[in-house]
Amino acid sequence: MVRAPMIRLLSTDFDGTLVEHGAIPPVAPALFEALVALRERGVLWAINTGRVLWHIEAGIREFDFPFPPDYVLTSEREVFHRDASGKWVDFGDWNVRCAKDHDWLFSQASPLLADIHARFDGEPWAHFEKDGDRMVGIVTETNEQMDDVCEFLERERVRVPGFNFMRNTIYLRFCHEAYSKGTALGELARLTGIEREEVFAAGDHYNDIPMLDGRFAKWVACPSNAHDAVKRAVNDAGGHVALGAASYGVVESLRQFGAI
């Protein structure tokens, strides 16, 4: 066991990390017990997810979590906390800056986005995600198809400084490179006065790598169902690749680090 100093903040992905869809049960009872015990010791919990705010609230209810997290980091970039009335609100000015920077990025990326649309519009498996008139992402039908999309984007995105994307299985979202699950976690830690050495992070897919590479959390982990690229990132950061899947792996990792 590698015993960590006092962990004060958990940053956990949701789908595939806390919840294993289709499993019985989808969430390990031991995870609920761990969250309760950690909260009693004053440890803060943030769900760091690609889901939007209403969708993560629905997930917390659907899977009967014992209480909501202290913070939610949504869409792989936004930071929310609860106000005195219990309503989720912006934490600091991060979300305002994030929206402003993305507006600027998309204004600069119009030719690139047009070329992305032209390249994949003829593919029956390519489905474009929009926010109003803005194309904000792509959904494919298989991981192999998404591999092709990512290969194209990696080659072309250099045309627009700051243009990046985040992938989770067959879902992909365009984004500014300054905003990710990692930088959102870094901002949350700054706002709460928590040091990197006091942060635990766990995730399972490509979009989790920015919070698992050691820059923003000292104690990093992934479950056995994590993508190979995630396992490599966790290993490279000196973290724990669990034998258990999803929430079982999270509990295993917390025990490995001496947090529970």
N, C-alpha and C positions, 0 to 999 in steps of 0.2 A: 504494500500500500504506500502511495506517495501522499503524505499528509499535507494538505494545504493550510495556509494561514486562514484566518477567519474569512469565509466567503460571505459577502454582504449582498450580492446581487446575482440572480440567475437570469440568463437570457436564453430562452428556449424557443426553437421553431415549434410549430404546431402539428401540421399534417406530416405523417411519416416519422415524427420525432416523439411527440407526446401521444399522438393518436395513430394507431395502426388500423386503417379502415378494412373492414371485413374480418378482423380477428375477434375472438371471443375470450375475454372481454377486449374491447378496443383500447382500453387504458388499464394498465396494471394497477390493482388496488394499492400496491406498495408505493406507487407514485403519489397517490392522494395522501397517504400516510406521511410520506416524506415532505410534501408541500406544507402540510399542517405543522409538522415538527419544526421545519425551517422558519415558518412564519412566526411561531411562538418564540423563536430566538431572534426575531427582528430582521430576518433575511428578506430582502425585497425580490419580487418576481416580475419579470417582463416577458410577455409573449412577443417574439420577434418573427413576424410572419409576412408572407406575400398577400395574405387576405386583406381586404378592406375592413374598416372598423365594424360595420354592421355584421359582416360575415364572421368575424372572430367572436363577437358577442353571441351569435347564434351557435357557434361551435362550443363555446364554454357551457351553454345551456344544454345542448344536445348530448354532450358526453358527461354531464353531471359532475363537473369539477366542483370541489367543495367551496370554492370562493373564486371571485374574479382576480386576475393579476393586478398588481399595483400599477403597472404601466403596460401599454400596448404599443408596439412599433409596427406599423401597418404598411402595406404596399412596398415593403422592402426599403422604406425610407422615412416615414413620418413617425413622430413621437407624441404620444398622448398620455395624460394622467387624469385622475378624477378630481373635480372641484368639490367644494364643500357640499354640494347637493347630490354628488354621486355621478354627475354627468362627465363624459369623456370630453376633454378640452385640450387644445394645444399646450404643450409644455415648453415654455420659453418661446423664442422667435424662430426656432429651427424650421417649422413647417411653412412659415411665411417665406423664409429665405429659399427653402426647397421649391416652393411653387414658383417663385420669381425666377430662379435659375432654370427650371424646366421650361417655363414660358420662353425664356431667351433661347434655350437650346433648340426647342422645336421650331422657333422662328428661323434659326440658322440652318436647320436640317431639312427644309422643305425639298430641295432637289434630291437629297439622299433618300428621303422617305418615298418620294415619287419613284425612284429607281427600285427601291425595295418592293414597292407595290407592283411595279411593272414586271419584276423578275418572278414573282410568285403568284400573280393574279391568275395565270393560266393553269395553276396546279389545283386540281379538285380537292386536295387534302389541306390546302392552306386557307385558314380562316383569319381575317383581320379583325383585331379588337380596336374599337374606337371610343373616344371620349369626346362627345360632340362631333365636330368635323375633323378632329385630330386622330390620326392613326397612332395608337400607343403600344401595339403589340401584335403578336402572331400566335395562333394556336394551330398545331398540326394534329395528325391522327396517330402517328407513331413516333417513337424516339429517333428512329433512323431518319425520318423526314426532318425532325427538328435539328439533327446533326447537320444536315445539308443547309438549313437556314443559318445556323450558327457559323458554319464555315464561310458562307457568303458575307455575313455581317462582320466577322472578324477582319475580312479582307477590305471591306468597303467603309467601315466606320471611321477609319483614320482621316477620311475626307472632312469630317466635322470635329474639331477639337472639343473634347468633353463628351462626345457621344458614346454611349455604352448600352449594354443590355443585361438583363438578369433572366436566367432560365431556371425553370423548375419542371422537370419531365418534358411534357409536350406544350408547356405554356412559356411564353417569352414576353417580357415587358421592356420597352425602350426606356432609357434613363440617362441622367447626367452622371458621369463617372464619380463625382464627389459625393453621391448619395447612395448608400447601400445599407444592408443590415449591419455591417461593421461600423460605418461612420455614424449611423443612428444610435448604435450602442455606445459609441464613444461620446456622443453628445449627451445621452442619458447619464452616463457615468460622470461627466463634467457637471451636469446640473445637480446631481445628487451628492457630489463630493466623494465619490467612490473611486478608489484606485484600481488600475488594471489588475494588480495582484489580488484583488478581492472580488473578481468577476469570474463566474462560471458560465460557459456558453455551450450549447448542444444543438446540432442540426444534422440534416441527412442529405441535402442536395446542393447543386451548384450555387444557388443563390444564398446558401448559408456560408460558403467559404469565406467571404469577407469578414465574418465575425468569428471564424474558427482558425485564422492563420496566425494568431498570437499577438496581433497588434493591439487589440482592444480587450481581450480576455486572456488571463494567464492560464486558466484551467478550462481546457477545451475537450470536447468529446463528441462522438457520433455513435449511433447504434449500428448493429450488424447489417441492417438493411440499407445503410448509407451507400451512395454512389462511390465508386472506387476513387474518383478525384477528391471526394470529401475525406475519405480515409487517408489518402496520401497527405492532404493538407493538415489533418489532425496529427498524424504521425510526425510530420515535419515540424509542427509546433510543440512537440513533446507531450501531446495529449493522450487520451485513452480511446481506443477503438474497442467498443464493447462486443461481447459475445451475444448479448441479448438484443432482440429487435425492439425498435421504437421505445416506448416508455420503460420497458424492462431494461433496456440498455442505458437509459438515462439514470435510473435508480442504481444500476451497477456502477456507473461512472461516478456518481456522487459518493458511493461507498468507497470506491477506489481512491478518491481524493480525500477521504476522511471527513466529508461534509455532513454525513449522516451515520 
